[in-house]
Amino acid sequence: MITKLSHLFLVTLLSIHVGSNRIPRDVEGPKRVSNRIKSGYSSPVQVYEKLDLWCSLETSEATPESCTWTSPDGTVYKVDGDKVSQDNHVDEVVDGILANVTSGEFCHIQVSSLKSEQIGDWTCHLDLGTGVKYQRSTLTVTDKLRISDVRLPGDLKPTTYKVALIPFIIPDNFTIDGHVDINLDVVEETAVVKIHAKDLTIYEESVEIDGKTSNILGFGNDHAREFFLIYLSSPLPKGSTVRLSMDFLGSLSNKLVGFYRSKYISPEGEDRYIATTQFEATDARRAFPCFDEPAMKAKFRVLLGRVPSMVSLSNMPIEKEAQPMDGNATHQEYVWDIYQESVVMSTYLLAFIVSDFKYRQSDPHPQNDVQFRIWSRESAVNRTEYASQVGPEILAYFEDFFGLKFPLPKQDMIAIPDFSGGAMENWGLITYRERGLLYDSNVSSDRHKLYIDNIVAHELAHQWFGNLVTMKWWTDLWLNEGFATYAQYIGSHHVNPEAGIKDKFVLTSTHPSFKLDALETSHPISVEVGHPDDIGDTFDTISYRKGASVIRMMANFIGVDTFNKAISNYLKKYQFSNAEKDDLWQEITETAHADEHLAANQTIKEIMDTWTLQKGFPVMSVSVDLVKGQMTCNQSRYLASKAEQSSRSIYGYKWWIPVSYTKAGGDFVNTRSKFWLKPMDNGSVTFDIEAAESDAIIVNVRQTGFYRVNYDSDNWKRISEALESDLESIHRVNRAQILNDAFNLAKVGLLSYEDALIQTQYLSKEKDLIPWSAALSEFSFIGRMLKREKAHADFEEFLQRSLTPIYSDLGFSARDTDTVLEAELRVKVVGRMCGLDNADCINRASDLFQEWMKNGNVNPIDPDFKSVVYCSALRHGDATHWNFLWDQFKSSDDNFEMSTILSALGCSKDEEILQKYLDLTLDKSSGIRKQDGSRVVGSVARTVVGKDLVWKWIKNNWDQITTVYDVSSHSTAGGFVSYCVSSFNKPERLAEAVQFYETKLTTLGAAKKKIEIAIQKAKVNVEWMEQHYQVIANWLKE
């Protein structure tokens, strides 16, 4: 085992890049001690009930001489043995506060009846004797699950960091030795330095201000706010600059956050480990002490220690490579990689990697001289070719699109075996889950290429929108994620224009956003957040997809060229800095005014605040009078459940709605707004339109506006007739809109289900992916609701009749003449037909799977159809089929293939097999990575028998689940619950879910929000069953 660095070694290592790298071998530093205090309080916290508070030292290196507690109102209580006195009145016994001398803690008090003014911050102060720095710990005693006031005070502003880290990638060690120097500007006078640190041991004897310890009185921690505190004898004067230095020890955990370890198995069967990072949103503080807020931008000089057989990566190129560590005999086998100083950036965008990976270097792009490399496990380098082609092409395209050159000299992208998200936009070093970067045409489907296009485009868009210009605080996370999501469609379209990605926007962003935003549990796009768990909750469909949808709406109502010009101006103005939404609104307003694409008395802020500062979205009711040539419109909030009491909004749930319209057979190219429906409009508003008496009017051209449309019955009828007579007279995106709107209006009683279903009658003629995808999504909801009902058989018969023409037309097998969209539609249709137990589909799938089982390693199944064939074979197979596919999973090293198999293994109908499969997600030796636990549980929960099995498994194993899938860092466990609860549609099942939530509330952590949303969906389902089940059942019979 490798020992830790000596103190002297750490404090001198940062001089390596400017001077000699020779360090005296015979000098050992002082013993490294951390006297960090530990503390806690009893829960639940209730007024007029007892409250226990305790503190002591984590180590036995020192013995406290005295202890005091300071209450939220500033009262100081001294604890002396079994006595508690107030404000040094040692002879007076404090009424209502007692000392507990039996608990084993050095300083333990009990408040016998908690008062409301005693809820708040309590600080324990331990004096350790002459010459030893005191220790303090602040506890936020609260009756709430989370506190919100977690921001740094802003009295100090970092300008430069020097960070040196040695990750010990060694089983039974897995630690990180580190040292940091931070140059600080003192913005306001302060006598307390507050800096973020989490899961770090800071060696206090190494903490220095300008190379000295004489000004330091003591140290403290604030666990709730994740602060390390340094108390000074004299304040730092405003306008001065200081250097803060310290040594620390971190953990190279397997939690997939901070600086963590990832494991893979080599082709020789050996366990291999790498060290990698994931810092967004608030986990840089797990790797090194830092000012971990997005507005605290600085420059970073990074040093990474490694063994010579490995390589290291960071955001910038290496300045000096493999510098020997010859100052300490125990580290002669380690070397330093010293990196160029970074551009000004936020802490969450830093990245450090030490691995044995190899890379493929892209050919130089003629437009720039950016070095572009794709890194992976050595055995997977042959799968990096596709990413190495599209990555540089998208990067160069975005340089033109944003009107700014990429500001770094290199762009690395790396495939990480264990990764919690899809990818992370670290500046110059983007990390991906393996399936987001690796592609093998013999194993992966063509749809996988489209996935790589999208995720690469998303992360590269961030290099400008998010990295170059960063939000000031996580309230405006949507500015990062919404814009990157919007831009990913543009970048992906550039490299693969025949995939129809821009038209798929409504399927993958607009419609999913509608589903979540129709719930009362939704939140505004721009939402005030504080606690890290609250920040984590905003990485959701609203920030990403709704954010992208309202950006797309804005681009279309002012004109795409004007919008693009404004975005370029905004990025140039705020580059290497921070901004907030109002800064963006101002830039777009000025550009739109200059181009005369916005009325002089209008501002983008006035319009867009109604979309970003209140949750939900409108449904616009439209009544068409073709004789008068008029259209009358009004707006109201679309809410999925009538039973829910709508919360208040500063805008009264009214929006500035850009109204675009055309007619069947008309112009579907011009998406600019022709009218505005305004929040201040009193009731309905009538507009003059150009239309003939028989025209079917289509509002919201290409569904660029984020709202639903409900027409009068005559116009609905004209639309269905237009679809029947000439479906191409209506653009495919609006055909998808019509189907999506109709079914969702019917869900809430704004349209009859009979009228909604009439809109599907034309589908026998439909051959386009976009409308069919919308239809199949709505059919899926009805299917889930009817799953255990008598009407389910009739519904499946209806679906088979609806799908048979397109199934016959496309066939089961791929054709050389297929377009990208035809191939994708075939997969959807075949998958649905096999799910409906269509005999032809099942037989073909079974034959292919049997051929694979017979031939062993030679897989005859078209990669596009693997998910369908695997699942169908297991649904109709037995344990032999399941075990064969499980063996294939264990022998594969292709992440896409492994993911496909994991999804299919949940298709079995055998309860014993499914129970074993669920249990494997809690067995660290099973080969199922933590990142894939959701895939397993979700696949089992999709089946009738599996949903009940998963729900029972969750309730019986919650403690173990929340330990393996750590709810302090991830919401994965909440996803497990959601897979079951979100499809509950019976009152008794809903009651079970509510009871589970209430009894487990204090254990939910980051899983809380997902469970709340799932319960809200279940309430909507119960209401739907009561109102619509019989209507659907009767219609199907007729």
VOFI-500700 format. One record per residue (C-alpha): x, y, z; residue in one letter. Coordinates in steps of 0.5 Angstrom, whole numbers, plus 500, padded with zeros to 3 digits. Example, Ala and Ser with C-alpha at 12.3 -4.5 7.8 and 13.67 -1.06 7.14 Angstrom:
# residues 2
525491516A 527498514S 
END
This chain:
# residues 1038
500500500M 503507498I 503512504T 501519504K 505525502L 509529508S 506536509H 513539507L 512535500F 505538499L 507545501V 513545496T 510541490L 506547487L 513550486S 515545481I 512548475H 517554476V 523551479G 527545481S 523539482N 528536486R 525536494I 530533499P 529526501R 531526508D 526531510V 519528513E 514533515G 510534522P 505529523K 498531520R 493532524V 485534523S 481536530N 475536526R 469537530I 463532530K 456534532S 449532531G 442534534Y 436529535S 430529530S 424530529P 425538531V 418540534Q 416546538V 415544545Y 419538545E 426536547K 432537543L 438534544D 445537541L 452534542W 459535539C 466532540S 472531536L 473526531E 480524533T 483523540S 489528538E 487533543A 482533549T 477539549P 478544556E 471547555S 465547551C 460553550T 453553545W 451559542T 443559540S 440562534P 438568539D 446569541G 445567548T 452563550V 451557554Y 457554558K 457547559V 461544565D 461537567G 453536569D 452544569K 450549564V 451556565S 449562561Q 453568559D 459566564N 454566570H 457560573V 453560579D 446560576E 443554573V 439555566V 432553566D 430548561G 437546559I 441541562L 447537561A 447530559N 454526562V 452519560T 452520552S 459519551G 460525547E 464531550F 459536550C 452534550H 446538552I 438537552Q 433543551V 427540555S 422544551S 424547544L 422555543K 420557536S 426562537E 431556538Q 430554531I 436556527G 443555527D 447553534W 454553534T 458549539C 465551541H 471547544L 477550547D 483545546L 488549550G 494554550T 497554543G 492550539V 486552535K 479552537Y 474548534Q 467550532R 461546529S 455550526T 448546526L 442548523T 436546527V 430546523T 423543522D 424542515K 427537511L 432542507R 435549509I 435554503S 440559505D 447556503V 450561499R 457563500L 457571503P 461573497G 466577502D 472573498L 473572491K 478567488P 482569482T 487563481T 487556484Y 493552484K 491545485V 495538486A 492532487L 494525487I 489519487P 491513489F 488508485I 489502489I 484497492P 483498500D 486505499N 482509494F 484516497T 486522494I 492527497D 491534495G 494541496H 491547494V 493555494D 488560492I 489567491N 483571493L 480578493D 477581499V 471584497V 468586504E 472586510E 471579514T 474576520A 471569518V 473565511V 468560509K 470555503I 466549501H 469542503A 465536503K 467529505D 474532506L 479531512T 483538512I 489538516Y 489544520E 496545521E 497546514S 492552513V 495558512E 494565510I 499569506D 504563508G 502564516K 498561521T 499567526S 492570524N 488564525I 484563532L 481557530G 477552525F 470550524G 465547520N 458548518D 455541515H 448543513A 452549508R 458544507E 463550509F 469549512F 471556517L 477559519I 476564524Y 481570524L 484574530S 484580525S 479581519P 482581512L 481589510P 477590504K 481591497G 486587499S 489580496T 491574500V 493567499R 489561502L 493554503S 492548506M 493540505D 487535505F 485528504L 479526500G 476519498S 476516491L 469513492S 464509488N 459514489K 459517482L 460524484V 466528486G 473525484F 471518484Y 473511482R 470507476S 472500474K 472496468Y 474489466I 480488461S 480483456P 484478460E 479478466G 483483470E 479489474D 482495472R 481502476Y 481509473I 480516477A 475521474T 470526476T 463529476Q 463536479F 456539477E 452541480A 456542487T 461536488D 468540486A 468541494R 468533494R 475533491A 478540494F 476546498P 474551493C 469557492F 464552489D 459557486E 458558478P 459566479A 466564483M 470564476K 477563477A 483561473K 486554475F 493551475R 492543476V 497538477L 496531477L 500525480G 500518477R 504512476V 508512469P 504507466S 497511466M 496518463V 492524466S 487529463L 485535465S 481541462N 488544459M 493541455P 499538459I 505544460E 510539463K 509531463E 511526467A 515530472Q 519526477P 516526485M 523525488D 522529494G 519523498N 522516497A 515513498T 513517492H 519515487Q 514511483E 509517482Y 510523477V 507529476W 503532470D 503539470I 497543466Y 497550463Q 493555467E 486555465S 481560462V 477563467V 472558469M 467555474S 469550479T 463545476Y 467545469L 473542472L 475535470A 481531473F 482524470I 487518471V 487512467S 490507462D 486509457F 488510449K 485515444Y 484516437R 486523434Q 481526429S 483529423D 485536423P 479540421H 480545416P 476551420Q 480551426N 487548429D 483545435V 486538437Q 480533438F 481526441R 476521443I 479517449W 476510451S 478503454R 484500450E 479495447S 474500445A 478504441V 476501435N 469504437R 471511437T 471512430E 464515429Y 465520435A 471522432S 468524425Q 462528428V 465531434G 470536430P 464537425E 459539430I 465544434L 466547427A 459548425Y 458551432F 464556431E 460559425D 453558429F 455562435F 460567431G 465565436L 471561436K 472555441F 477558446P 481552448L 487549444P 484542445K 477538446Q 478531449D 472527449M 472520454I 468514455A 467513462I 465506464P 461508471D 458515470F 451517473S 449522467G 449521460G 455526459A 458532462M 460538459E 467540462N 471545458W 476542454G 474535457L 467532456I 466526460T 461521457Y 457514459R 460509454E 454508450R 454516449G 460516445L 462509443L 459506436Y 460499433D 456498426S 456490428N 453491434V 449498435S 443500431S 443506427D 438510432R 445509436H 448514432K 443519432L 443518440Y 451520439I 449526434D 445529439N 449528446I 455530442V 452536440A 449538446H 455538450E 459541445L 453547445A 455548452H 462550451Q 459556449W 452557452F 454555460G 462554459N 464561456L 458564459V 455561465T 449563469M 450567476K 446562480W 443555479W 436559479T 438560471D 440553470L 435552464W 439558461L 445552460N 441546459E 435549455G 439552450F 444546449A 438542448T 435547443Y 442547440A 443540440Q 437539434Y 441544430I 448541431G 445534430S 441536424H 448539421H 451532421V 445528419N 440532416P 436526413E 434524420A 429529421G 431531427I 428538427K 421535426D 422530432K 423536437F 416536438V 416528440L 422529444T 422536448S 415539447T 410533448H 414530454P 415537457S 407538457F 406531461K 410534466L 408541466D 401539466A 402537474L 401541480E 408538482T 411542476S 416548477H 417554473P 423554469I 427559473S 426557480V 429559486E 434554489V 439553495G 440547498H 444542493P 438537493D 434542491D 439544485I 439537483G 431537483D 432542477T 436538472F 429535469D 425535464T 422542465I 429545465S 432541459Y 426540455R 421546456K 427550457G 429548450A 421549447S 420556450V 427558447I 425555440R 418559441M 422565442M 426564436A 420563431N 416568433F 422574432I 425570427G 430565427V 436569423D 434575428T 435570434F 441567432N 444574431K 442576438A 445570441I 452571438S 451578441N 450576448Y 455571448L 460576445K 458581451K 458576457Y 464571455Q 468569460F 463572465S 456570468N 449572466A 442571468E 436571464K 434578464D 441580461D 439575455L 432578454W 435585454Q 440583448E 434579444I 430585445T 435590442E 436586436T 429584435A 428592435H 433593430A 431588426D 424591427E 421584429H 418586435L 414592437A 417598439A 413598446N 414591447Q 420587450T 422580451I 422580458K 415582458E 413576454I 418571456M 417572464D 410569463T 413563461W 419562465T 417565472L 410561472Q 409554471K 404550467G 402552460F 396555456P 391551452V 388556447M 381555445S 379557438V 373558434S 373559427V 368563423D 369562416L 364566413V 366573417K 373571416G 375571423Q 378567429M 376568436T 381566441C 382565449N 387562454Q 386558460S 391554464R 392546462Y 392542468L 392535468A 387534474S 381538476K 381535483A 388539484E 387546487Q 391550482S 397554486S 398562485R 402565480S 404572479I 401572472Y 395569474G 396563469Y 396568463K 401568458W 403572452W 402567446I 404568439P 399566435V 401563428S 396560423Y 395557416T 390552413K 390545410A 394546404G 397552406G 404555408D 407551413F 414554412V 412561416N 412560423T 412568425R 407570430S 401574426K 397576433F 398576440W 394573445L 396577452K 395576459P 391583460M 386581455D 379581458N 376574456G 376572448S 379576443V 377576435T 382576430F 381577422D 384571418I 385570411E 381563409A 376560405A 369557407E 371550407S 378551410D 381547416A 385552420I 391550423I 393554429V 401554432N 404552425V 409547426R 407547434Q 413552435T 409555440G 409552447F 401551448Y 395546446R 390548441V 382546442N 378548436Y 370548435D 367542433S 366544426D 374546425N 376539428W 371536423K 374540417R 381537420I 379530420S 376531413E 383534411A 387528414L 382523410E 382526403S 390529403D 394528409L 400531406E 396538406S 398538413I 405538415H 407532419R 409536425V 402539425N 399532424R 403530430A 400536434Q 393534432I 394527435L 397529441N 393535443D 386531441A 388526446F 390530452N 384535451L 380529452A 384527458K 382533462V 375533459G 376539454L 374534448L 370528448S 374522447Y 370520441E 372526437D 379525439A 379518436L 376520430I 382524429Q 386517428T 382514423Q 386517417Y 392513420L 391507416S 394512410K 399515415E 407513413K 411518417D 414517423L 413523426I 405523427P 405515428W 410516434S 405521437A 399517436A 403511439L 405515445S 398516446E 395509445F 401507450S 397511456F 391508454I 394501454G 397502461R 390505464M 386499461L 392493463K 388490468R 381491465E 376488461K 376493456A 384491455H 383485450A 378490445D 383495446F 389491443E 384488438E 383496436F 391497436L 392491431Q 387493426R 390500426S 397498426L 396492421T 396497414P 403500416I 406493419Y 404490412S 407496408D 414496412L 415489413G 419486419F 425486416S 430492413A 430494406R 436497402D 431503400T 429505407D 430512409T 432513416V 425515418L 422509415E 427504419A 426508425E 418507424L 419500422R 422499429V 417502433K 411498429V 414492429V 416493437G 408494438R 406489434M 410483438C 408487444G 401485442L 402478441D 401478433N 403471431A 407473425D 411478429C 412473435I 414467430N 419472426R 423474433A 423467436S 426464430D 432469430L 433468437F 433461436Q 438461431E 442466435W 442461441M 444455436K 450459433N 452461439G 457467438N 454469431V 448474432N 444474426P 439479429I 439486425D 442491431P 436495430D 431490432F 435487438K 431490443S 424488440V 427481438V 430480445Y 424482449C 419478445S 423472446A 424472453L 416474454R 415467450H 421463453G 423460459D 429460464A 433457458T 432463454H 433468460W 440465462N 442465455F 441472454L 444473461W 450470459D 451474453Q 451480458F 456478462K 461476456S 460483452S 464489453D 460493449D 455498453N 450499448F 449491447E 449491455M 444496456S 439493450T 440486454I 439489461L 432492458S 430485455A 431481461L 426484465G 421482459C 420475462S 414473465K 417468470D 416471477E 422467480E 427470475I 424477475L 425477483Q 432474482K 434480477Y 431485481L 436482487D 442483482L 441490482T 443490490L 449485489D 456489487K 459483484S 453482479S 456486474G 450491473I 453498474R 450503479K 448507473Q 444501470D 440500476G 434504473S 434500467R 433494470V 428496475V 424500469G 424494465S 421489470V 416494472A 413495465R 410488465T 404487469V 407482473V 413486474G 410492477K 407489483D 413485484L 418491484V 413495488W 413489493K 421489492W 422496494I 418496500K 421490503N 428493501N 428500501W 434501506D 438497502Q 436500496I 438507499T 444505501T 447502494V 443508490Y 445513495D 440518496V 444523499S 447524492S 442521487H 435521485S 436513482T 431510488A 426515486G 426513479G 425506482F 419508486V 416512480S 416506475Y 411503479C 407509482V 406513476S 402508473S 397506479F 390508477N 386505483K 385509489P 387503494E 394503490R 395511491L 393510498A 399505499E 404510495A 402516499V 403512506Q 410510503F 412517502Y 409519509E 413514512T 419514509K 420522508L 426523512T 430517508T 428520501L 433525500G 434526493A 429521491A 423526494K 422530488K 421524483K 416520488I 412526489E 411527481I 409520481A 404520486I 401526482Q 401522476K 397517480A 392521482K 391524475V 390516473N 385515478V 381521476E 382519469W 379512470M 373515474E 371519468Q 373516462H 374508463Y 367507461Q 367512455V 373508452I 370501453A 364503450N 367506444W 371500443L 365495443K 362499438E 
END
